[in-house]
Amino acid sequence: MKDVIIIGAGIAGLSAGFELYKKNIDFQILETSDRVGGVIETLKIEDFLIENGPHTFSSMSKETLDLIKELGIEDLLTEANPSSKKRYVYLNNQLIPVPSSLFEFFKSEILSREGKKTVFEELFIKKEEKEETVEEFISRRFGREVLKNLIQPFLNGVYAGDVKKLSANAVFPRLKSLENNYKSIILGSIFSSGFKNSFKKLTLYSFKNGMETLPKEIHEQIKSKVTLNAKDIEITRAKDFFVVTFKVNNKPISYTTNSVLLSIPAYKIPEFSYLLPDEYLNNFLQIEYLPVASITQVVDKSKIKKELDGFGYLCAKEPHKKLLGTIWSSVIFPERAPQDKVLLTSYLGGTYHKKVTDQSIEEISNLTTKEVAETLDIKDTNSIRTLNVKIYNNALPQYNIGHIERVSRIENLMDRNYGLFFTGNYLYGISINDTIKTSKSVVQKIIKFLNTTVKKEGKILLTK
């Protein structure tokens, strides 16, 4: 009898498994594919190191850094080029730096004079108790210009979502907290030491061999606890335990287990709908996912007249632009491309271009080449070469209005001593660190369930 069966070996399932491993709890991870890591995928193509998924994590990522220390792989880390702290927005046919100080804010062209005036009027705006969309919240506190020129591009890079649907309470919980506690976000950011200190020494990290190093290293340390190519997974609920059956190379395998952790995207939960009480299924069905394509390209450095000195740029919503933005991958990590080349990673899709999945690889590549050339003023489009296109049909979970209530009901299901648990980036944040943090929290729920509900040989299960 296993204590826990985990379905899914993305970073959520792997980090949960490692947490259980540290506490000597018997578990097994089942993964349907032939690799671990999920969307965290690093490829070596020619002389280039490319990322299909996330590129970095930050020094604010406490849970991620703790995990790296526990794995003993700090020496595999690499620090991003300091210039990558600089960000740009493509607005009104030009790249405009995002201001990082009050002095830069006053000089910046990212907002008009009237737009800057509206920002400071935020000091006198009353707080709002009800849940708001991002559009309602930002427009009310800072004006529509901030929404269009700053917040919409930022959310293109995080959710690729619709500001008319995304919940400000779920997407910007810290800003809502500042509003509630200080009645002004500006005042709150001045007087809240935690908010100020979190941005003081922000550093970006990856690994020398790419982000996939993290899931691979976890896998290496718990390899016997991970089963790859587990097909036809079925879970049956017995009276007080579960039976999990699956096949590896057409060979049937079966486990009995005290609990199950579904570490799969919300849109896949309905595959196991028969395990859920009827009233809970809709909470997963209502979480929308959007498609995104990741396009990696290379261009001769000599063909780019502008100096690239930042992380990249995000696009404001403009009729002639379909790209969400472009990361200057080899500016962030120069060792990922030869010195005479520039490695670029662009993103297409999201709420304003959902039909990206209907396009061919060639169409996506050509569209990206055209827009990147226009943005970076590259005259010779033939000098831009596409290395890789990866299309995710269901890339990003959307934290739309009602998200907090949906997650609360999912939490309620996990607290019912039913033995069924959930983790993933659709709950409390879509970053790697948020996902690891969520998994650690869910493991504590599992331990509580095992300690209070499940008995072994007449004794309560004890953990470290």
C-alpha positions in Angstrom: 0.0 0.0 0.0 1.4 3.4 -1.1 0.7 6.5 0.9 0.4 8.7 -2.1 0.2 8.3 -5.9 1.0 11.5 -7.8 -0.3 11.8 -11.4 1.9 14.1 -13.4 5.7 14.8 -13.4 5.7 18.5 -14.1 7.4 20.8 -11.6 4.3 20.6 -9.4 4.3 16.8 -9.1 8.1 16.5 -8.8 8.4 19.2 -6.1 5.5 17.5 -4.2 7.2 14.2 -4.6 10.6 15.5 -3.3 8.8 17.0 -0.3 7.3 13.6 0.5 10.7 12.0 -0.1 12.3 14.2 2.5 9.6 13.1 5.0 10.0 9.3 4.3 6.4 9.0 3.0 5.9 6.2 0.5 4.8 7.6 -2.9 5.0 7.0 -6.7 4.8 9.5 -9.5 3.1 8.4 -12.7 3.9 10.4 -15.9 2.2 9.6 -19.2 5.0 11.0 -21.4 8.7 9.9 -21.7 10.2 12.9 -19.9 9.7 14.9 -16.7 9.3 18.7 -16.4 6.1 19.4 -18.4 6.3 22.8 -20.0 9.8 23.4 -18.6 11.8 22.2 -21.6 15.3 23.2 -22.7 16.7 22.3 -26.2 20.2 22.3 -27.6 19.9 23.2 -31.3 23.2 23.8 -33.2 25.2 26.2 -31.0 22.1 27.6 -29.3 20.5 26.8 -25.9 16.8 27.5 -26.2 13.9 27.5 -23.8 10.4 26.4 -24.9 9.0 27.3 -21.4 10.0 29.7 -18.7 13.5 31.4 -19.1 14.2 32.5 -15.5 13.2 32.7 -11.9 14.1 35.5 -9.5 15.8 36.0 -6.2 12.4 36.6 -4.7 11.6 32.9 -5.4 12.2 31.6 -1.9 10.7 28.2 -2.3 12.6 27.6 -5.6 15.9 28.6 -4.0 15.3 26.5 -1.0 14.6 23.5 -3.2 17.8 24.1 -5.2 19.7 24.2 -1.9 18.1 21.0 -0.7 19.0 19.3 -4.0 22.6 20.5 -3.6 22.7 22.1 -7.1 23.6 25.7 -6.4 26.7 25.3 -8.4 24.6 24.7 -11.5 23.0 28.1 -11.3 23.8 31.0 -13.6 23.0 34.7 -13.0 21.4 36.8 -15.7 23.2 39.7 -17.3 22.4 42.7 -15.0 21.2 44.7 -18.0 18.3 42.3 -18.3 16.6 44.1 -15.5 15.6 46.7 -18.1 12.3 46.1 -19.8 10.7 47.7 -22.9 7.1 48.2 -24.2 6.5 48.4 -27.9 4.1 51.3 -28.1 3.3 53.8 -30.9 5.7 52.1 -33.2 8.7 52.4 -30.9 10.4 50.6 -28.0 10.0 52.6 -24.8 11.9 51.6 -21.6 9.7 50.8 -18.6 10.7 53.4 -15.9 12.3 51.8 -12.8 12.5 54.9 -10.7 10.5 58.0 -9.9 13.0 60.1 -11.8 12.7 57.9 -14.9 8.9 57.9 -14.6 8.8 61.7 -14.9 11.1 61.6 -17.9 9.4 58.6 -19.6 7.3 58.8 -22.8 5.4 55.7 -21.7 2.6 58.0 -20.3 1.4 61.4 -21.4 1.5 64.3 -19.0 -2.2 63.8 -18.3 -1.6 60.1 -17.7 1.2 60.8 -15.1 -1.1 63.3 -13.4 -3.8 60.6 -13.1 -1.4 58.2 -11.5 -0.8 60.6 -8.6 -4.5 61.2 -8.2 -4.5 57.5 -7.0 -3.6 58.9 -3.5 -7.2 60.1 -3.2 -9.2 57.2 -4.7 -11.4 55.3 -2.3 -10.9 51.6 -1.9 -13.3 49.1 -3.4 -14.4 46.0 -1.5 -16.0 43.9 -4.3 -14.0 41.8 -6.7 -13.0 43.7 -9.8 -11.6 42.8 -13.1 -8.1 44.1 -13.9 -9.6 46.6 -16.2 -11.9 48.0 -13.5 -9.3 48.0 -10.8 -6.4 49.6 -12.7 -8.6 52.1 -14.6 -10.3 53.2 -11.3 -7.0 53.7 -9.4 -4.5 54.8 -12.1 -6.5 55.6 -15.3 -6.9 53.9 -18.6 -3.5 55.0 -20.0 -1.7 53.0 -17.3 -3.9 50.0 -18.2 -3.2 50.2 -21.9 0.5 51.2 -21.9 1.8 49.2 -18.8 -0.6 46.7 -17.3 -1.9 45.1 -20.6 1.6 44.5 -21.9 2.7 43.1 -18.6 -0.2 40.7 -18.5 0.6 39.7 -22.1 3.8 38.3 -20.7 2.3 36.5 -17.8 -1.2 35.4 -18.7 -1.7 36.5 -22.3 -5.2 37.2 -21.0 -8.1 39.6 -21.2 -8.1 42.5 -18.7 -11.9 42.5 -19.0 -12.0 39.0 -17.5 -9.0 38.6 -15.3 -9.6 39.1 -11.6 -7.6 41.8 -10.0 -8.0 40.1 -6.6 -6.4 36.9 -8.0 -3.8 38.5 -10.4 -2.7 41.4 -8.2 -3.3 40.2 -4.6 -0.4 42.4 -3.2 -1.8 45.5 -4.8 -5.3 44.8 -3.5 -3.7 44.2 0.0 -2.0 47.6 -0.2 -5.2 49.2 -1.2 -7.1 47.6 1.7 -4.4 48.3 4.3 -3.2 51.8 3.3 -6.2 53.0 1.2 -3.6 53.9 -1.5 -1.2 51.7 -3.5 1.3 54.5 -3.8 1.3 55.1 0.0 1.4 51.4 0.7 4.4 50.8 -1.6 6.2 53.7 0.3 5.4 52.5 3.8 5.3 48.8 3.4 8.8 47.5 4.1 8.1 44.1 2.7 6.9 45.6 -0.6 10.0 47.9 -0.9 12.6 45.3 0.1 11.3 42.7 -2.3 12.5 44.7 -5.3 15.7 46.2 -3.8 18.1 43.5 -5.0 16.2 41.6 -7.6 18.4 39.1 -9.5 17.3 36.8 -12.2 18.6 33.2 -12.4 18.6 30.1 -14.6 20.8 27.1 -14.9 24.0 26.8 -17.0 22.3 24.0 -19.0 18.8 25.7 -19.0 15.7 25.6 -16.8 15.0 21.9 -17.5 18.0 21.2 -15.1 15.6 21.7 -12.2 13.1 18.9 -13.0 15.8 16.6 -14.3 17.8 17.0 -11.0 14.7 16.2 -8.9 14.0 13.2 -11.1 17.6 12.0 -10.7 17.3 12.1 -6.9 14.0 10.2 -6.7 14.3 8.2 -9.9 12.9 5.0 -8.5 9.8 6.9 -7.4 9.0 8.1 -11.0 7.3 5.9 -13.6 7.5 7.3 -17.2 5.3 6.3 -20.1 2.5 5.3 -17.8 -0.5 4.8 -20.1 -4.2 4.2 -19.6 -4.2 5.4 -16.0 -7.4 4.6 -14.2 -8.2 5.3 -10.5 -10.8 3.5 -8.6 -12.1 4.5 -5.3 -12.6 1.6 -2.8 -14.1 2.1 0.7 -11.1 3.8 2.3 -8.3 3.6 -0.3 -7.7 4.0 -4.0 -6.7 1.4 -6.7 -4.5 2.9 -9.5 -4.0 0.8 -12.6 -1.9 1.7 -15.7 0.3 0.1 -18.4 4.0 0.5 -19.2 5.0 -1.1 -22.5 1.5 -2.7 -22.5 2.3 -4.4 -19.2 -0.5 -3.9 -16.6 0.6 -2.5 -13.3 -1.5 -1.8 -10.2 -1.0 0.1 -6.9 -3.2 0.5 -3.9 -2.8 3.9 -2.2 -4.2 5.9 0.7 -4.3 9.1 -1.3 -4.0 10.5 -4.8 -2.5 13.8 -5.8 -3.6 15.0 -9.3 -0.7 17.2 -10.5 -2.2 17.8 -13.9 -3.7 20.9 -15.6 -7.3 21.8 -14.6 -8.6 21.0 -18.1 -7.5 17.4 -17.6 -9.2 16.9 -14.2 -12.5 15.9 -15.9 -10.7 12.7 -17.1 -11.1 11.7 -13.4 -14.5 13.4 -12.9 -16.0 10.1 -11.5 -13.8 10.6 -8.4 -15.2 14.0 -7.6 -18.5 14.9 -6.0 -20.7 16.4 -8.7 -20.8 19.9 -7.1 -17.0 20.3 -7.4 -16.3 19.5 -11.1 -17.4 22.9 -12.4 -14.7 24.6 -10.4 -12.1 23.0 -12.8 -14.2 23.3 -15.9 -14.6 27.0 -15.4 -10.8 27.6 -15.5 -10.1 28.8 -19.0 -6.8 28.0 -20.8 -5.3 30.0 -23.7 -3.1 28.8 -26.6 0.4 30.2 -27.0 3.2 29.5 -29.5 6.9 30.0 -28.6 9.1 30.9 -31.6 12.9 30.8 -31.3 14.8 32.7 -33.9 18.4 33.7 -34.5 19.8 36.7 -36.4 23.3 38.1 -37.1 24.1 40.7 -34.5 25.4 43.0 -37.3 21.9 43.2 -38.8 20.5 44.8 -35.7 21.3 48.5 -35.5 19.8 49.1 -32.1 21.7 48.0 -29.0 19.7 45.4 -27.2 20.2 46.1 -23.5 17.4 44.5 -21.6 15.2 41.4 -21.0 13.1 42.1 -24.1 9.8 43.9 -24.9 6.1 43.3 -24.5 3.6 44.7 -26.9 0.8 47.1 -26.1 -2.5 46.1 -27.8 -2.2 47.6 -31.2 -4.2 46.5 -34.4 -1.1 45.8 -36.5 0.7 43.7 -33.8 -0.1 40.1 -33.1 3.0 39.1 -31.1 2.7 39.2 -27.3 6.4 40.1 -27.0 9.9 39.0 -27.6 12.6 37.9 -25.1 16.2 38.8 -26.0 17.5 35.4 -24.8 21.2 35.8 -25.6 21.2 39.2 -24.0 20.0 37.8 -20.7 22.4 34.8 -21.0 25.2 35.6 -23.5 26.6 32.1 -23.4 23.5 30.7 -25.1 24.5 31.9 -28.5 27.7 32.5 -30.5 29.0 36.1 -30.0 28.1 37.2 -33.5 24.5 36.0 -33.2 21.4 37.2 -31.3 18.9 34.6 -30.0 15.3 35.8 -29.8 12.2 34.0 -28.3 8.9 35.5 -29.3 5.3 34.6 -28.2 2.1 34.5 -30.2 -1.4 33.7 -29.2 -3.4 34.4 -26.0 -6.8 36.0 -25.8 -6.4 38.3 -28.8 -5.0 35.6 -31.2 -6.6 32.3 -30.2 -6.4 31.0 -33.7 -2.7 30.5 -33.5 -3.3 26.8 -33.2 -4.9 26.8 -36.6 -1.8 28.2 -38.3 1.0 26.2 -39.8 4.6 26.3 -38.5 5.6 28.2 -41.6 2.8 30.8 -41.2 3.7 31.4 -37.5 7.4 31.7 -38.4 6.8 34.2 -41.3 4.5 36.3 -39.1 7.0 36.4 -36.3 9.9 37.3 -38.7 7.9 40.2 -40.1 7.0 41.7 -36.7 10.4 41.2 -35.2 12.1 42.8 -38.2 9.7 45.8 -38.0 10.3 46.2 -34.2 14.1 45.9 -34.3 14.5 47.7 -37.6 16.1 44.7 -39.3 16.0 45.5 -43.1 17.1 42.0 -44.3 14.4 39.7 -43.2 16.3 36.8 -44.7 18.9 37.2 -42.0 16.3 36.0 -39.4 16.2 32.2 -39.2 13.7 30.2 -37.2 15.2 27.4 -35.0 12.1 26.1 -33.3 8.3 26.6 -33.0 6.5 25.1 -30.1 2.7 25.4 -29.9 0.8 24.9 -26.6 -2.9 24.4 -27.2 -3.6 25.0 -23.5 -0.7 27.0 -22.3 -1.8 29.4 -19.6 -4.6 29.1 -17.0 -6.7 32.3 -16.7 -7.4 33.7 -13.2 -10.7 35.2 -14.3 -13.4 36.7 -12.2 -14.5 34.2 -9.5 -11.1 32.5 -9.4 -10.6 33.0 -5.7 -14.0 31.4 -4.9 -13.3 28.5 -7.3 -10.0 27.8 -5.6 -11.6 28.1 -2.2 -14.1 25.3 -3.1 -11.2 23.1 -4.4 -9.5 23.7 -1.1 -12.7 22.6 0.7 -12.7 19.4 -1.3 -9.1 18.6 -0.2 -10.0 19.3 3.4 -12.9 16.8 3.4 -10.6 13.9 4.3 -11.6 12.3 1.0 -7.9 11.4 0.1 -8.0 13.3 -3.2 -5.7 16.3 -3.6 -4.8 18.8 -6.4 -1.8 20.9 -7.3 -0.7 23.0 -10.2 -0.2 26.5 -11.6 -4.0 27.0 -11.9 -4.4 27.6 -8.2 -2.2 30.2 -6.5 0.1 31.6 -9.2 1.5 30.4 -12.6 5.2 31.0 -11.9 7.5 28.1 -11.1 7.9 29.4 -7.6 4.2 29.8 -7.0 3.7 26.3 -8.3 6.4 24.8 -6.0 4.9 26.8 -3.0 1.5 25.5 -3.8 2.8 21.9 -3.9 4.5 22.2 -0.6 1.3 23.5 0.9 -0.7 20.6 -0.5 1.8 18.1 0.8 1.1 19.5 4.3 -2.6 18.7 3.7 -1.7 15.2 2.6 0.4 14.6 5.7 -2.4 15.9 7.9 -4.8 13.5 6.1 -2.4 10.6 6.6 -1.8 11.4 10.2 -5.4 11.9 11.2 -7.3 9.6 8.9 -5.1 6.8 7.8 -3.7 4.3 10.3 -0.9 1.8 9.7 -0.8 -1.3 11.8 -3.0 0.3 14.4 -0.7 3.4 14.7 -1.0 6.9 13.4 1.5 7.5 10.6 4.3 9.6 11.9 6.5 11.8 9.7 9.5 13.9 10.3 
